[in-house]
Amino acid sequence: MPRSGEGRVLSIQSHVSFGYVGGKAAVFPLQCLGYDVDVVNTVNLSNHTGYGRWGGTRATASELDGIFESMEQNGLLLPNRLLTGYIPGAEALSAVMSVAKKLRDRNPELLYLLDPVIGDSGKMYVAPDVVPIYRTALQNATIITPNWFEVEVLTDVKILDITSLRRAIQILHDEYRVPNIVISSIPLRDWLRNILPLHIRPPSDSPDQDFLLCISSTTFGPGAESSQPSSVYAQHVPCLPGYFSGVGDLFSALVLAHFEPSGSSASPAESPLSHAVSQALTKTHGILSLTHEYSESLPEEDRLPTDEEKDASAPDRKIRRMRGRELRLVQGQDIIRGTEHIEYRQMEPWTGFWES
Amino acid sequence: MPRSGEGRVLSIQSHVSFGYVGGKAAVFPLQCLGYDVDVVNTVNLSNHTGYGRWGGTRATASELDGIFESMEQNGLLLPNRLLTGYIPGAEALSAVMSVAKKLRDRNPELLYLLDPVIGDSGKMYVAPDVVPIYRTALQNATIITPNWFEVEVLTDVKILDITSLRRAIQILHDEYRVPNIVISSIPLRDWLRNILPLHIRPPSDSPDQDFLLCISSTTFGPGAESSQPSSVYAQHVPCLPGYFSGVGDLFSALVLAHFEPSGSSASPAESPLSHAVSQALTKTHGILSLTHEYSESLPEEDRLPTDEEKDASAPDRKIRRMRGRELRLVQGQDIIRGTEHIEYRQMEPWTGFWES
């Protein structure tokens, strides 16, 4: 975390008036952790689109350019960290990525976390023409935080086993030149559970509990002697029932906030990336648990389970559920600040990941 | 301050990517104090206009309507507090004021702090046609926070002595039906200093120090027996050199955050309004002192004093100064949260205010 006044993040993502996704999920946590945050809104909507109905507008590429150009002219493009998230449409994405490139060219020390928001669980929620733009832009990133579906789309590798998982990670490191990869959540299916080292596997006495796996991978710097392509860490977290929006945006912001390349805050068993991811995993899960607890405390009509047929015929059903599942960021701010202690979810070295 | 999850503020004001004015000065403090904040941006600019150059766009009335209508349809217009600040142009202001009226009609308990942002120190920075709209809207407000110039414009009374000051306050209470008025800052000139009760007067051993006076006035509820029109409190604060932007926006947010109509957090010597204003004055001055200290620590070329002639011929001069004077909100968040203790600036009863 920054010493007083040292950390300045430029955050470029969506804005919603009500609720916590995009910038609304990222900016407050970064501020709580001591960062000045410059906030550029790629959309201005009433609420996230999962509600089914929303109002507001998307910023055009030329509106975004107008903001970036004035910041540049005024000498206000001075972040030492950059965070980009959901950017709808290829033109706006190109505008943002050219700012990212400019900042990277100007400052090799820039820490850029690029969250390639493309889709989830097999569904794309951006236009297909953004994918090649992301592929070209990856080389400017310090860290990327795709989910498993986004890894598949970016690398064109279907992740079905350890071989394809290795190949996908290697493509991101080698072809796209990304030094730090965090695959934020992969459903822990049997094939994956069975190849995990014992110390990372969930306890076997919880067969009914679903888990997600988080994997991080860092290439060894040039000159480092290693027979392996990267250093890999992983950890599982219990999967909470139902869908919560903005979780990935919160997680990415926390990874960026806690990443210290010098590794000063990491313990000997941690790498700078694994430390940041452990912090992000711990705090994100803490906020999610708080949100889950709250949504469970609501009257029944505010927590009707997902049922696409019933939702379609009664939109209010979905809206009430969404409203009750907005992240409890404000109520959980002591978790974010680290002053409320909760179970620490430490990323563990996945020794043997690269050995067949 | 809200018990967990009880406080929800709808904040409608400007957004700037860099720096702290409007929503950027208000939202983070409200969140730190435990409020969920719904954020509607009336403008999306790169930086505040005091820099002389800026990019971005203003939301049209129909864009704002689109956001409000979707929030309404989705049942997301549920604030128990409302905060409105800078809204450029009469059409956008009308759109916002009709939402304010709707929320007020629906919920008589709504706490609405209306900051009638019109201008400062004799200069208007909105179009003249917004003034009548504000005049009509004042009746929906719980609290207003004009500076002395805005009081003059709204009431058409030039404040030159105690008689005109009384008249202006009485017009706001009686004609415009505002129960709580906070005149956030009046330069403490001799005429004003001389009519202050001794316990509110600045020490006489500081003749070179300029002060600002903050005045609050609350009408007695219907049925209360009082021979006086209102209960008046005041306090002075030392004036820091130079101009800081966003101070009024921060102050208003803090007044709203700390206002508890039941008065549960106020001591016997305080009213609910005077308590909220004392907190806001204390914390705003704390943040300002921190900002002043920081700007003094910058290299000389970043803190050249205001000189309109030199500024006009070298715009970078002004920009560097502005940049170094952005509020240190993130660095001062413990002041906002009340965990860092600083000198308490308590509003004191101005006994005799109404007696000639």
Chai-1 contact restraints between the chains, C-beta under 6 A:
chainA,res_idxA,chainB,res_idxB,connection_type,confidence,min_distance_angstrom,max_distance_angstrom,comment,restraint_id
A,S4,B,Q331,contact,1.0,0.0,6.0,A-B,restraint_1
A,G5,B,Q331,contact,1.0,0.0,6.0,A-B,restraint_2
A,S17,B,D38,contact,1.0,0.0,6.0,A-B,restraint_3
A,S17,B,V39,contact,1.0,0.0,6.0,A-B,restraint_4
A,S17,B,V40,contact,1.0,0.0,6.0,A-B,restraint_5
A,S17,B,I67,contact,1.0,0.0,6.0,A-B,restraint_6
A,F18,B,D38,contact,1.0,0.0,6.0,A-B,restraint_7
A,F18,B,M71,contact,1.0,0.0,6.0,A-B,restraint_8
A,F18,B,L76,contact,1.0,0.0,6.0,A-B,restraint_9
A,F28,B,Q31,contact,1.0,0.0,6.0,A-B,restraint_10
A,Q31,B,F28,contact,1.0,0.0,6.0,A-B,restraint_11
A,Q31,B,V330,contact,1.0,0.0,6.0,A-B,restraint_12
A,D36,B,V330,contact,1.0,0.0,6.0,A-B,restraint_13
A,D38,B,S17,contact,1.0,0.0,6.0,A-B,restraint_14
A,D38,B,F18,contact,1.0,0.0,6.0,A-B,restraint_15
A,V39,B,S17,contact,1.0,0.0,6.0,A-B,restraint_16
A,V40,B,S17,contact,1.0,0.0,6.0,A-B,restraint_17
A,N41,B,N44,contact,1.0,0.0,6.0,A-B,restraint_18
A,N44,B,N41,contact,1.0,0.0,6.0,A-B,restraint_19
A,S46,B,I67,contact,1.0,0.0,6.0,A-B,restraint_20
A,S46,B,S70,contact,1.0,0.0,6.0,A-B,restraint_21
A,S46,B,M71,contact,1.0,0.0,6.0,A-B,restraint_22
A,N47,B,N74,contact,1.0,0.0,6.0,A-B,restraint_23
A,N47,B,L76,contact,1.0,0.0,6.0,A-B,restraint_24
A,Y51,B,N74,contact,1.0,0.0,6.0,A-B,restraint_25
A,R53,B,S70,contact,1.0,0.0,6.0,A-B,restraint_26
A,R53,B,Q73,contact,1.0,0.0,6.0,A-B,restraint_27
A,R53,B,N74,contact,1.0,0.0,6.0,A-B,restraint_28
A,W54,B,S70,contact,1.0,0.0,6.0,A-B,restraint_29
A,G55,B,G66,contact,1.0,0.0,6.0,A-B,restraint_30
A,G55,B,I67,contact,1.0,0.0,6.0,A-B,restraint_31
A,G55,B,E69,contact,1.0,0.0,6.0,A-B,restraint_32
A,G55,B,S70,contact,1.0,0.0,6.0,A-B,restraint_33
A,G56,B,G66,contact,1.0,0.0,6.0,A-B,restraint_34
A,G56,B,I67,contact,1.0,0.0,6.0,A-B,restraint_35
A,T57,B,E63,contact,1.0,0.0,6.0,A-B,restraint_36
A,E63,B,T57,contact,1.0,0.0,6.0,A-B,restraint_37
A,G66,B,G55,contact,1.0,0.0,6.0,A-B,restraint_38
A,G66,B,G56,contact,1.0,0.0,6.0,A-B,restraint_39
A,I67,B,S17,contact,1.0,0.0,6.0,A-B,restraint_40
A,I67,B,S46,contact,1.0,0.0,6.0,A-B,restraint_41
A,I67,B,G55,contact,1.0,0.0,6.0,A-B,restraint_42
A,I67,B,G56,contact,1.0,0.0,6.0,A-B,restraint_43
A,E69,B,G55,contact,1.0,0.0,6.0,A-B,restraint_44
A,S70,B,S46,contact,1.0,0.0,6.0,A-B,restraint_45
A,S70,B,R53,contact,1.0,0.0,6.0,A-B,restraint_46
A,S70,B,W54,contact,1.0,0.0,6.0,A-B,restraint_47
A,S70,B,G55,contact,1.0,0.0,6.0,A-B,restraint_48
A,M71,B,F18,contact,1.0,0.0,6.0,A-B,restraint_49
A,M71,B,S46,contact,1.0,0.0,6.0,A-B,restraint_50
A,Q73,B,R53,contact,1.0,0.0,6.0,A-B,restraint_51
A,N74,B,N47,contact,1.0,0.0,6.0,A-B,restraint_52
A,N74,B,Y51,contact,1.0,0.0,6.0,A-B,restraint_53
A,N74,B,R53,contact,1.0,0.0,6.0,A-B,restraint_54
A,N74,B,I319,contact,1.0,0.0,6.0,A-B,restraint_55
A,L76,B,F18,contact,1.0,0.0,6.0,A-B,restraint_56
A,L76,B,N47,contact,1.0,0.0,6.0,A-B,restraint_57
A,I319,B,N74,contact,1.0,0.0,6.0,A-B,restraint_58
A,V330,B,Q31,contact,1.0,0.0,6.0,A-B,restraint_59
A,V330,B,D36,contact,1.0,0.0,6.0,A-B,restraint_60
A,Q331,B,S4,contact,1.0,0.0,6.0,A-B,restraint_61
A,Q331,B,G5,contact,1.0,0.0,6.0,A-B,restraint_62
